[in-house]
Amino acid sequence: MSKNSVNNRRDFIKNVFVAAPAIALFGSQTPYAVASQATSTQLSTPDNYTPLYFKKEEWLFISAAVDCLIPHDDNGPGALETDVPIFIDRQMFGYFGHAASWYMEGPFDPSAAPDRGYQLPLTPQQLYRLGIEETNHYCLNTYKKIFAELSTEQKCAVLAGLEKHDITSSRLPLDIFFSFLLDNTKEGYFADPIHGGNKDMQSWKMIGYPGARASYLEWVDKYNVHYPVGPVSLKGAER
């Protein structure tokens, strides 16, 4: 994640949306997520949200990291404004975080080709917890501060180091941790608000995506034409 890629992230985000996994955009709720659904309407910003899974220092890390990955700019809202940290926390608390539907038996081969699938014995919960711990350990050794306390430039440098495998750990491949963090950040930014992120469907409004409308066939073949009607979430509420 170079400095240029941060500056150009808005074009990157728009391109990524086309390839976003359907399960992230329209996936069904989990039993764990339902537990927090009752309070979802009370959420406004990550500041007044009590994490379901992350500890305080981990929550600070997630908030700081996603703010670097998708910062606010003149083109649209950032990850913090769209409650991406809440999305990731709820994912960790749910089926995804527990790897409940994954095959998690060995043998594992972290050096295997990408088409061999996920090759670590860690659930996403464990991967995040350990990845944050190791990244903060690196930051303390290098900058004498945890990740959340670094300057924006330093945070971006650390994330770039994770992505490029320049920052390593004997306990887990930190580039894989970064890959999860980046993918989950993008998912939280574009997912239906029912999952905790994309607050007020801000990212959909930014790119003109109709959301979960029952039908908009008359617009499917109209390219580069502004969609005049706002998006609808799975809850059916248009804002």
Phi and psi in degrees as a GROMACS rama.xvg file:
@    title "Ramachandran Plot"
@    xaxis  label "Phi"
@    yaxis  label "Psi"
@TYPE xy
-74.063  169.241  SER-2
-62.4423  -37.0718  LYS-3
-64.5181  -36.7893  ASN-4
-67.6937  -30.9447  SER-5
-68.0784  -43.2539  VAL-6
-64.8374  -32.001  ASN-7
-100.793  18.3596  ASN-8
-64.4909  -24.5424  ARG-9
-66.5257  -41.0191  ARG-10
-65.2765  -37.9629  ASP-11
-62.4178  -43.5213  PHE-12
-61.7432  -44.8125  ILE-13
-62.4435  -37.9665  LYS-14
-70.6688  -38.8387  ASN-15
-63.4467  -34.5176  VAL-16
-57.5387  -34.6669  PHE-17
-61.8392  -34.123  VAL-18
-100.691  8.505  ALA-19
-62.6771  135.555  ALA-20
-59.0125  137.708  PRO-21
-61.8172  -34.4879  ALA-22
-64.7909  -31.3422  ILE-23
-73.5196  -33.4568  ALA-24
-82.5501  -38.784  LEU-25
-128.592  12.9523  PHE-26
-60.9521  154.775  GLY-27
-76.881  161.133  SER-28
-72.1325  155.173  GLN-29
-103.312  161.018  THR-30
-58.3703  -34.7862  PRO-31
-70.1724  -41.098  TYR-32
-67.0214  -32.5287  ALA-33
-60.3124  -31.821  VAL-34
-60.5394  -30.881  ALA-35
-97.7358  -5.27544  SER-36
-64.4152  -32.8973  GLN-37
-61.5578  -28.3128  ALA-38
-102.097  2.02067  THR-39
-61.6952  -31.4983  SER-40
-72.6222  -14.2158  THR-41
-88.8423  -9.10713  GLN-42
-77.5189  134.626  LEU-43
-123.206  -48.5686  SER-44
-139.637  161.88  THR-45
-57.8607  -18.956  PRO-46
-64.7519  -32.281  ASP-47
-108.589  24.6362  ASN-48
-107.27  133.921  TYR-49
-95.788  112.521  THR-50
-57.583  142.41  PRO-51
-84.2123  -30.7059  LEU-52
-121.034  -48.4871  TYR-53
-70.1506  141.354  PHE-54
-78.6835  169.319  LYS-55
-54.3086  -50.4794  LYS-56
-66.9105  -35.0655  GLU-57
-67.3403  -39.2911  GLU-58
-64.1125  -40.3934  TRP-59
-62.9141  -40.2143  LEU-60
-62.1814  -50.2314  PHE-61
-59.3552  -45.5087  ILE-62
-61.9267  -43.8758  SER-63
-68.2941  -38.9872  ALA-64
-68.3643  -46.7633  ALA-65
-68.0648  -27.6875  VAL-66
-66.9744  -32.4494  ASP-67
-73.7889  -39.429  CYS-68
-70.4134  -41.9232  LEU-69
-133.396  82.2366  ILE-70
-79.7401  160.744  PRO-71
-68.0215  140.238  HIS-72
-149.276  -173.176  ASP-73
-67.126  -16.6258  ASP-74
-83.2225  -24.3415  ASN-75
170.901  -175.349  GLY-76
-72.5831  159.442  PRO-77
-97.8648  -179.162  GLY-78
-64.2334  -34.3465  ALA-79
-69.2781  -40.2003  LEU-80
-65.2628  -27.2545  GLU-81
-100.389  12.3622  THR-82
61.6795  35.2023  ASP-83
-59.4043  -38.8907  VAL-84
-58.4056  -35.6193  PRO-85
-66.0704  -41.6224  ILE-86
-58.1427  -48.057  PHE-87
-65.0931  -41.5969  ILE-88
-61.0089  -43.2875  ASP-89
-68.7832  -32.5007  ARG-90
-66.2727  -39.211  GLN-91
-65.7813  -32.9967  MET-92
-78.428  -16.6041  PHE-93
-101.683  -161.001  GLY-94
-55.9171  -43.2011  TYR-95
-59.3404  -49.2793  PHE-96
-60.4579  -33.4605  GLY-97
-87.3355  -3.43383  HIS-98
52.9651  38.2267  ALA-99
-62.1479  -30.0042  ALA-100
-109.133  13.2577  SER-101
-94.8643  153.495  TRP-102
-82.756  113.999  TYR-103
-120.666  27.988  MET-104
-96.2497  148.946  GLU-105
-74.1588  179.615  GLY-106
-78.915  155.317  PRO-107
-112.267  139.787  PHE-108
-134.746  91.1452  ASP-109
-58.6899  -19.6399  PRO-110
-89.6513  1.61125  SER-111
-67.004  157.319  ALA-112
-62.2123  151.606  ALA-113
-55.5558  -30.2336  PRO-114
-73.5313  -2.52291  ASP-115
-86.0995  -4.43487  ARG-116
84.4483  -173.907  GLY-117
-64.6813  132.293  TYR-118
-126.78  34.9414  GLN-119
-121.962  148.553  LEU-120
-80.3896  7.25066  PRO-121
-95.6595  136.354  LEU-122
-72.239  162.509  THR-123
-54.5404  -37.7023  PRO-124
-55.6529  -51.1404  GLN-125
-67.0783  -37.7639  GLN-126
-62.6387  -45.8926  LEU-127
-64.4635  -47.5101  TYR-128
-60.9109  -46.0068  ARG-129
-71.4287  -39.2886  LEU-130
-63.9166  -41.3623  GLY-131
-65.9599  -43.6063  ILE-132
-59.8481  -46.0112  GLU-133
-69.5888  -36.6084  GLU-134
-67.6664  -42.5471  THR-135
-64.0785  -35.5912  ASN-136
-62.5547  -43.7133  HIS-137
-61.5707  -44.1186  TYR-138
-63.5005  -39.8016  CYS-139
-65.0166  -40.06  LEU-140
-70.605  -33.0739  ASN-141
-91.8697  -43.2224  THR-142
-115.447  -5.52237  TYR-143
66.4971  20.1251  LYS-144
-142.286  155.078  LYS-145
-75.5055  166.427  ILE-146
-54.3228  -45.4561  PHE-147
-64.0457  -19.7344  ALA-148
-94.3219  -2.88563  GLU-149
-76.193  163.261  LEU-150
-71.0184  163.874  SER-151
-58.5408  -42.3975  THR-152
-62.452  -41.7002  GLU-153
-67.4165  -40.6932  GLN-154
-60.2851  -45.6522  LYS-155
-62.5408  -37.0967  CYS-156
-65.1895  -40.2395  ALA-157
-65.7557  -46.3014  VAL-158
-61.8558  -38.9689  LEU-159
-63.7091  -38.1524  ALA-160
-65.0171  -37.3267  GLY-161
-65.4852  -47.3273  LEU-162
-61.5172  -41.8226  GLU-163
-86.5609  2.03598  LYS-164
66.9404  22.7635  HIS-165
-78.8765  -27.8581  ASP-166
-102.294  119.634  ILE-167
-123.156  166.64  THR-168
-146.824  144.74  SER-169
-78.5613  -8.48458  SER-170
-95.679  -23.4619  ARG-171
-169.123  157.856  LEU-172
-75.4496  109.771  PRO-173
-70.0876  -20.7121  LEU-174
-68.7993  -30.2609  ASP-175
-71.9395  -39.5523  ILE-176
-58.1975  -45.4455  PHE-177
-62.3009  -39.4244  PHE-178
-60.9243  -42.3695  SER-179
-63.2531  -45.7801  PHE-180
-59.5553  -45.2422  LEU-181
-66.3884  -47.3019  LEU-182
-61.9233  -44.2843  ASP-183
-68.1891  -31.2755  ASN-184
-65.9822  -45.3237  THR-185
-64.3262  -40.3498  LYS-186
-63.7156  -44.7092  GLU-187
-64.3384  -30.9825  GLY-188
-71.0497  -34.9883  TYR-189
-109.134  -7.55596  PHE-190
-67.4824  161.198  ALA-191
-60.1489  139.294  ASP-192
-56.5191  -17.9575  PRO-193
-61.2042  -20.0374  ILE-194
-92.9918  1.39597  HIS-195
111.755  -25.0063  GLY-196
-104.355  -164.199  GLY-197
47.4909  50.9199  ASN-198
-54.5321  131.553  LYS-199
57.4502  21.8402  ASP-200
56.3041  34.2603  MET-201
-62.545  -40.0783  GLN-202
-69.074  -35.9306  SER-203
-64.4707  -40.9379  TRP-204
-64.5458  -36.5126  LYS-205
-61.8267  -40.9667  MET-206
-100.892  0.318485  ILE-207
74.9329  31.1579  GLY-208
-86.1669  132.074  TYR-209
-75.7003  -12.7148  PRO-210
76.1013  -140.302  GLY-211
-94.6532  37.5616  ALA-212
-64.688  142.213  ARG-213
-64.6704  -35.3159  ALA-214
-157.292  133.3  SER-215
-149.427  39.7972  TYR-216
-59.2448  -30.4634  LEU-217
-67.8357  -10.3532  GLU-218
-107.761  -6.687  TRP-219
-60.1286  -40.0939  VAL-220
-93.7769  9.05862  ASP-221
-99.1648  97.3739  LYS-222
-87.8989  142.863  TYR-223
58.0972  30.5807  ASN-224
-116.944  130.437  VAL-225
-63.2791  129.726  HIS-226
-81.4347  116.85  TYR-227
-81.7846  -8.40773  PRO-228
-108.495  137.892  VAL-229
-66.9127  163.461  GLY-230
-75.2368  164.157  PRO-231
-129.104  135.563  VAL-232
-88.3093  176.174  SER-233
-63.3931  -23.8292  LEU-234
-73.4186  -14.5954  LYS-235
85.7947  -0.659614  GLY-236
-86.2673  125.432  ALA-237
-102.62  133.083  GLU-238
